[in-house]
Amino acid sequence: MNVRVSRLYSQPVETLEVEIVERKGMGHPDSLCDHAAEAASVSLSKHYLEQFGEILHHNVDKALLIGGRANVKFGGGEILEPITFILAGRATTEATTKEGVKTIPAEKIAIKSIKEELSKCLRFLDVEKHTVIKAILRPGSTDLRHIFEEGKKEVPLSNDTSLGVGFAPLTETERIVLEGERYLNSKKTKEKLPEVGEDIKIMALREKEKITLTVAAAIIAPLTLDKDHYISVKQQVEAELADLASTYTNKEVEVKVNVGD
C-alpha cells in the first residue's frame, strides 16, 4: 500500500462563503446497511479463522434495506409490513481439510450477525417480528479467488481498485455536525430524551458567519403521548444542539428539527 501526505494549496474551506456538511446517524438506513455488511464480514472472518486458521475469500458489501409500513399514532402504533434487509455478495462456502471437503454455512452466519447488529443499532426493533433478513452469498469467481490466494504468499493483493482519502483538521461546521449526531445518539441523551430514535440525519449550511443545522430525527411513537409532547421533544433537541454548537464556534447557529412537520 502506498501512502502519500501532501499540503492542500487551495482556499481553506473555513474561508469560503458557503459550506455544506451532512452526517447520517447509526439508525439511518444507509448506516444500517454499512453496519450490517461490516458485521457479516467480521463474523465470517472469525468463523474462517476458528475453523481453518485463516480468513477465506469473501466480499459481502452489497446491502439493500427496504422500508416496511407502519400505522403510527401518538402513544403507539403497529407494524403493517416488516423491514426487508438483503445482503448479497461472495463468500467461501466450502473448504478442503484433512478430513475432506467441509461445508461452511456462510448465509446463516451472515444472517445471525445482521440480526445482532440491527438490534444493537435500534433499541426498539424486534428483529424477529419487525424484519425479514436474507443473505444471498455465492462463491467468488475463479480469477478473483486466484488473486486472493496469490496474496497470501507475500503482500496481500486487492481484487478490486482500492483507495482511501482523508483530511484534517475538521472545520467548525464539520465538528458540530459530527459531535451533534454522536450526542443525539449517545447513551446520555437517550436517558434524557428516550423519545429520540436512532434514525438521525444532520445537515449544516454555513453562509459566511451563520450556521443553520437542519435535523431529521425519528421520534418514538409509544413514548410520545400527544402533539404537545412531540413539540416539547423537538424544542429540547433544538436547545441541546444549540448549546453543543456553542462549544465549537462563536458563529450564529440556528437549529431546525423535523422541518417537514
C-alpha positions as a Markdown table, in Angstrom:
| # | Residue | x | y | z |
|---|---|---|---|---|
| 1 | Met | 0.0 | 0.0 | 0.0 |
| 2 | Asn | 1.4 | 3.4 | -1.0 |
| 3 | Val | 0.7 | 6.3 | 1.4 |
| 4 | Arg | 1.3 | 9.9 | 0.5 |
| 5 | Val | 0.6 | 13.0 | 2.5 |
| 6 | Ser | 0.6 | 16.4 | 0.9 |
| 7 | Arg | -0.3 | 20.0 | 1.7 |
| 8 | Leu | -3.6 | 21.4 | 0.3 |
| 9 | Tyr | -2.8 | 24.6 | -1.6 |
| 10 | Ser | -6.4 | 25.5 | -2.5 |
| 11 | Gln | -8.5 | 28.0 | -0.5 |
| 12 | Pro | -9.3 | 26.7 | 3.0 |
| 13 | Val | -12.9 | 25.6 | 3.5 |
| 14 | Glu | -13.2 | 27.8 | 6.6 |
| 15 | Thr | -12.7 | 30.9 | 4.4 |
| 16 | Leu | -15.3 | 30.0 | 1.8 |
| 17 | Glu | -18.6 | 31.9 | 1.9 |
| 18 | Val | -20.6 | 28.7 | 1.7 |
| 19 | Glu | -20.0 | 25.3 | 3.4 |
| 20 | Ile | -22.4 | 22.3 | 3.5 |
| 21 | Val | -21.9 | 19.2 | 5.7 |
| 22 | Glu | -24.1 | 16.2 | 6.3 |
| 23 | Arg | -23.9 | 13.2 | 8.6 |
| 24 | Lys | -26.2 | 10.2 | 8.8 |
| 25 | Gly | -26.7 | 8.6 | 12.2 |
| 26 | Met | -26.3 | 4.9 | 13.1 |
| 27 | Gly | -30.0 | 4.3 | 12.7 |
| 28 | His | -30.2 | 5.8 | 9.2 |
| 29 | Pro | -30.9 | 3.1 | 6.5 |
| 30 | Asp | -27.6 | 3.8 | 4.8 |
| 31 | Ser | -25.7 | 3.4 | 8.0 |
| 32 | Leu | -27.6 | 0.3 | 8.9 |
| 33 | Cys | -26.5 | -1.3 | 5.6 |
| 34 | Asp | -22.9 | -0.4 | 6.4 |
| 35 | His | -23.1 | -1.7 | 9.9 |
| 36 | Ala | -24.8 | -5.0 | 8.8 |
| 37 | Ala | -22.3 | -5.7 | 6.0 |
| 38 | Glu | -19.4 | -5.0 | 8.2 |
| 39 | Ala | -20.8 | -7.3 | 10.9 |
| 40 | Ala | -21.3 | -10.1 | 8.4 |
| 41 | Ser | -17.7 | -9.8 | 7.2 |
| 42 | Val | -16.4 | -9.8 | 10.8 |
| 43 | Ser | -18.4 | -12.9 | 11.7 |
| 44 | Leu | -17.4 | -14.7 | 8.6 |
| 45 | Ser | -13.7 | -13.8 | 9.2 |
| 46 | Lys | -13.9 | -15.1 | 12.8 |
| 47 | His | -15.5 | -18.4 | 11.6 |
| 48 | Tyr | -12.9 | -18.9 | 8.9 |
| 49 | Leu | -10.1 | -18.3 | 11.4 |
| 50 | Glu | -11.6 | -20.6 | 14.0 |
| 51 | Gln | -12.3 | -23.4 | 11.6 |
| 52 | Phe | -9.5 | -23.1 | 9.1 |
| 53 | Gly | -6.8 | -20.9 | 10.7 |
| 54 | Glu | -7.1 | -18.2 | 8.0 |
| 55 | Ile | -9.6 | -15.7 | 6.6 |
| 56 | Leu | -11.0 | -17.2 | 3.4 |
| 57 | His | -12.1 | -15.1 | 0.4 |
| 58 | His | -15.3 | -13.1 | 0.8 |
| 59 | Asn | -16.9 | -9.9 | -0.4 |
| 60 | Val | -20.2 | -9.0 | 1.4 |
| 61 | Asp | -20.6 | -5.3 | 0.7 |
| 62 | Lys | -23.9 | -5.3 | -1.3 |
| 63 | Ala | -26.7 | -4.4 | 1.1 |
| 64 | Leu | -30.3 | -3.3 | 0.4 |
| 65 | Leu | -32.8 | -2.1 | 3.1 |
| 66 | Ile | -36.4 | -1.9 | 2.0 |
| 67 | Gly | -38.6 | 0.0 | 4.4 |
| 68 | Gly | -41.7 | -1.5 | 5.9 |
| 69 | Arg | -45.0 | 0.0 | 6.6 |
| 70 | Ala | -46.5 | 1.2 | 9.9 |
| 71 | Asn | -49.7 | 2.7 | 11.3 |
| 72 | Val | -48.3 | 5.4 | 13.6 |
| 73 | Lys | -50.1 | 7.5 | 16.2 |
| 74 | Phe | -49.3 | 9.3 | 19.3 |
| 75 | Gly | -48.7 | 6.8 | 22.1 |
| 76 | Gly | -48.4 | 3.8 | 19.9 |
| 77 | Gly | -48.9 | 2.2 | 16.5 |
| 78 | Glu | -48.5 | -1.1 | 14.7 |
| 79 | Ile | -46.2 | -2.7 | 12.1 |
| 80 | Leu | -48.1 | -3.5 | 9.0 |
| 81 | Glu | -45.2 | -4.8 | 6.9 |
| 82 | Pro | -41.7 | -5.6 | 8.2 |
| 83 | Ile | -38.4 | -4.2 | 7.1 |
| 84 | Thr | -36.7 | -6.3 | 4.5 |
| 85 | Phe | -32.9 | -6.5 | 4.5 |
| 86 | Ile | -30.9 | -8.2 | 1.8 |
| 87 | Leu | -27.2 | -8.9 | 1.9 |
| 88 | Ala | -25.6 | -10.1 | -1.3 |
| 89 | Gly | -22.0 | -10.9 | -2.2 |
| 90 | Arg | -19.3 | -13.6 | -2.4 |
| 91 | Ala | -18.2 | -15.9 | 0.3 |
| 92 | Thr | -16.3 | -19.2 | 0.5 |
| 93 | Thr | -18.9 | -21.9 | 1.2 |
| 94 | Glu | -16.6 | -24.9 | 1.0 |
| 95 | Ala | -13.1 | -25.6 | 2.2 |
| 96 | Thr | -10.8 | -28.7 | 1.8 |
| 97 | Thr | -9.4 | -30.1 | 5.1 |
| 98 | Lys | -7.6 | -33.2 | 6.0 |
| 99 | Glu | -11.0 | -34.8 | 6.8 |
| 100 | Gly | -12.3 | -33.8 | 3.3 |
| 101 | Val | -14.5 | -31.0 | 2.0 |
| 102 | Lys | -16.2 | -29.1 | 4.7 |
| 103 | Thr | -19.4 | -27.0 | 4.0 |
| 104 | Ile | -19.5 | -23.5 | 5.5 |
| 105 | Pro | -22.9 | -22.1 | 6.4 |
| 106 | Ala | -22.0 | -18.6 | 5.2 |
| 107 | Glu | -25.5 | -17.3 | 4.8 |
| 108 | Lys | -26.6 | -18.5 | 8.2 |
| 109 | Ile | -23.6 | -16.9 | 9.8 |
| 110 | Ala | -24.3 | -13.6 | 8.0 |
| 111 | Ile | -28.0 | -13.5 | 8.9 |
| 112 | Lys | -27.2 | -14.2 | 12.6 |
| 113 | Ser | -24.7 | -11.3 | 12.7 |
| 114 | Ile | -27.0 | -8.9 | 10.9 |
| 115 | Lys | -29.8 | -9.6 | 13.4 |
| 116 | Glu | -27.4 | -8.9 | 16.3 |
| 117 | Glu | -26.1 | -5.7 | 14.7 |
| 118 | Leu | -29.5 | -4.3 | 13.9 |
| 119 | Ser | -30.6 | -5.0 | 17.5 |
| 120 | Lys | -27.6 | -3.0 | 18.7 |
| 121 | Cys | -28.3 | -0.1 | 16.4 |
| 122 | Leu | -32.1 | 0.2 | 17.1 |
| 123 | Arg | -33.3 | 0.0 | 20.7 |
| 124 | Phe | -36.9 | -0.7 | 19.9 |
| 125 | Leu | -36.5 | -3.0 | 16.9 |
| 126 | Asp | -37.6 | -6.7 | 17.4 |
| 127 | Val | -35.7 | -8.3 | 14.6 |
| 128 | Glu | -37.7 | -11.5 | 14.8 |
| 129 | Lys | -41.1 | -9.6 | 14.4 |
| 130 | His | -40.2 | -6.5 | 12.5 |
| 131 | Thr | -37.6 | -7.6 | 9.9 |
| 132 | Val | -37.1 | -10.2 | 7.2 |
| 133 | Ile | -33.4 | -10.8 | 6.6 |
| 134 | Lys | -32.0 | -12.6 | 3.6 |
| 135 | Ala | -28.4 | -13.3 | 2.7 |
| 136 | Ile | -27.5 | -14.5 | -0.8 |
| 137 | Leu | -23.8 | -15.4 | -0.9 |
| 138 | Arg | -22.1 | -17.2 | -3.8 |
| 139 | Pro | -18.5 | -18.4 | -4.2 |
| 140 | Gly | -16.3 | -15.8 | -5.9 |
| 141 | Ser | -15.1 | -16.2 | -9.5 |
| 142 | Thr | -12.1 | -18.3 | -10.2 |
| 143 | Asp | -9.8 | -15.4 | -11.2 |
| 144 | Leu | -10.6 | -13.3 | -8.1 |
| 145 | Arg | -10.1 | -16.3 | -5.8 |
| 146 | His | -6.7 | -16.9 | -7.5 |
| 147 | Ile | -5.7 | -13.3 | -6.8 |
| 148 | Phe | -6.7 | -13.7 | -3.2 |
| 149 | Glu | -4.7 | -16.9 | -2.9 |
| 150 | Glu | -1.6 | -15.3 | -4.5 |
| 151 | Gly | -1.8 | -12.5 | -2.0 |
| 152 | Lys | -1.2 | -15.0 | 0.9 |
| 153 | Lys | 2.3 | -15.7 | -0.3 |
| 154 | Glu | 3.9 | -12.3 | 0.2 |
| 155 | Val | 2.0 | -9.0 | 0.1 |
| 156 | Pro | -1.8 | -9.2 | 0.3 |
| 157 | Leu | -3.4 | -8.3 | -3.1 |
| 158 | Ser | -6.6 | -6.4 | -3.8 |
| 159 | Asn | -9.1 | -8.0 | -6.2 |
| 160 | Asp | -10.6 | -4.5 | -7.0 |
| 161 | Thr | -9.4 | -0.9 | -7.3 |
| 162 | Ser | -9.0 | 0.4 | -3.7 |
| 163 | Leu | -8.2 | 3.8 | -2.4 |
| 164 | Gly | -8.7 | 5.9 | 0.7 |
| 165 | Val | -8.7 | 9.6 | 1.2 |
| 166 | Gly | -8.5 | 11.5 | 4.5 |
| 167 | Phe | -8.1 | 15.1 | 5.6 |
| 168 | Ala | -7.5 | 17.1 | 8.8 |
| 169 | Pro | -8.4 | 19.1 | 10.7 |
| 170 | Leu | -12.2 | 19.4 | 10.7 |
| 171 | Thr | -13.8 | 22.7 | 10.2 |
| 172 | Glu | -16.1 | 24.1 | 12.9 |
| 173 | Thr | -19.1 | 23.2 | 10.8 |
| 174 | Glu | -17.9 | 19.6 | 10.3 |
| 175 | Arg | -17.1 | 19.2 | 14.0 |
| 176 | Ile | -20.6 | 20.5 | 15.0 |
| 177 | Val | -22.3 | 18.0 | 12.7 |
| 178 | Leu | -20.1 | 15.1 | 13.8 |
| 179 | Glu | -20.5 | 15.8 | 17.5 |
| 180 | Gly | -24.1 | 16.7 | 17.2 |
| 181 | Glu | -25.1 | 13.3 | 15.7 |
| 182 | Arg | -22.9 | 11.5 | 18.3 |
| 183 | Tyr | -24.5 | 13.4 | 21.1 |
| 184 | Leu | -28.1 | 12.7 | 20.0 |
| 185 | Asn | -27.3 | 9.0 | 19.7 |
| 186 | Ser | -25.3 | 8.9 | 22.9 |
| 187 | Lys | -26.4 | 6.9 | 26.0 |
| 188 | Lys | -26.7 | 10.2 | 27.9 |
| 189 | Thr | -29.2 | 11.7 | 25.5 |
| 190 | Lys | -31.2 | 8.5 | 25.2 |
| 191 | Glu | -31.6 | 8.6 | 29.0 |
| 192 | Lys | -32.6 | 12.3 | 29.0 |
| 193 | Leu | -34.7 | 12.1 | 25.8 |
| 194 | Pro | -35.7 | 8.5 | 25.3 |
| 195 | Glu | -38.3 | 9.7 | 22.7 |
| 196 | Val | -35.5 | 10.4 | 20.2 |
| 197 | Gly | -34.8 | 7.5 | 17.9 |
| 198 | Glu | -31.6 | 6.4 | 16.3 |
| 199 | Asp | -32.5 | 7.4 | 12.7 |
| 200 | Ile | -31.0 | 10.8 | 12.7 |
| 201 | Lys | -29.5 | 13.0 | 9.9 |
| 202 | Ile | -27.9 | 16.4 | 10.4 |
| 203 | Met | -27.2 | 18.8 | 7.5 |
| 204 | Ala | -25.3 | 22.0 | 8.2 |
| 205 | Leu | -25.3 | 25.0 | 5.9 |
| 206 | Arg | -22.8 | 27.7 | 6.7 |
| 207 | Glu | -23.3 | 31.0 | 4.9 |
| 208 | Lys | -20.4 | 33.3 | 5.9 |
| 209 | Glu | -20.8 | 33.7 | 9.7 |
| 210 | Lys | -24.1 | 31.9 | 10.2 |
| 211 | Ile | -24.6 | 28.1 | 10.5 |
| 212 | Thr | -28.0 | 26.5 | 10.1 |
| 213 | Leu | -28.5 | 23.0 | 11.3 |
| 214 | Thr | -31.4 | 21.0 | 9.7 |
| 215 | Val | -32.1 | 17.9 | 11.7 |
| 216 | Ala | -34.2 | 14.9 | 10.8 |
| 217 | Ala | -34.8 | 12.9 | 13.9 |
| 218 | Ala | -37.1 | 9.9 | 14.3 |
| 219 | Ile | -39.4 | 10.2 | 17.4 |
| 220 | Ile | -40.5 | 7.0 | 19.1 |
| 221 | Ala | -44.4 | 7.0 | 18.9 |
| 222 | Pro | -45.2 | 4.8 | 22.0 |
| 223 | Leu | -43.1 | 7.3 | 24.2 |
| 224 | Thr | -44.7 | 10.4 | 22.7 |
| 225 | Leu | -48.2 | 10.8 | 24.1 |
| 226 | Asp | -49.6 | 13.8 | 22.1 |
| 227 | Lys | -48.8 | 16.8 | 19.9 |
| 228 | Asp | -47.6 | 19.0 | 22.8 |
| 229 | His | -45.3 | 16.2 | 24.0 |
| 230 | Tyr | -43.8 | 15.9 | 20.4 |
| 231 | Ile | -43.3 | 19.7 | 20.1 |
| 232 | Ser | -41.6 | 19.7 | 23.5 |
| 233 | Val | -39.2 | 17.0 | 22.5 |
| 234 | Lys | -38.3 | 18.9 | 19.3 |
| 235 | Gln | -37.7 | 22.0 | 21.2 |
| 236 | Gln | -35.4 | 20.2 | 23.7 |
| 237 | Val | -33.4 | 18.7 | 20.8 |
| 238 | Glu | -33.0 | 22.2 | 19.3 |
| 239 | Ala | -31.8 | 23.6 | 22.6 |
| 240 | Glu | -29.4 | 20.8 | 23.2 |
| 241 | Leu | -27.8 | 21.1 | 19.8 |
| 242 | Ala | -27.6 | 24.9 | 20.1 |
| 243 | Asp | -25.8 | 24.5 | 23.4 |
| 244 | Leu | -23.4 | 21.9 | 22.0 |
| 245 | Ala | -22.7 | 24.0 | 18.9 |
| 246 | Ser | -21.7 | 27.0 | 21.0 |
| 247 | Thr | -18.8 | 25.0 | 22.5 |
| 248 | Tyr | -17.3 | 24.7 | 19.0 |
| 249 | Thr | -18.0 | 28.1 | 17.4 |
| 250 | Asn | -18.7 | 31.7 | 18.1 |
| 251 | Lys | -20.8 | 32.0 | 14.9 |
| 252 | Glu | -24.5 | 32.4 | 14.9 |
| 253 | Val | -26.2 | 29.0 | 15.0 |
| 254 | Glu | -29.8 | 28.2 | 14.1 |
| 255 | Val | -31.2 | 24.7 | 14.7 |
| 256 | Lys | -34.3 | 23.3 | 12.9 |
| 257 | Val | -35.7 | 19.9 | 13.8 |
| 258 | Asn | -38.1 | 17.9 | 11.5 |
| 259 | Val | -39.0 | 20.9 | 9.4 |
| 260 | Gly | -41.3 | 18.8 | 7.2 |
| 261 | Asp | -43.9 | 18.7 | 10.0 |
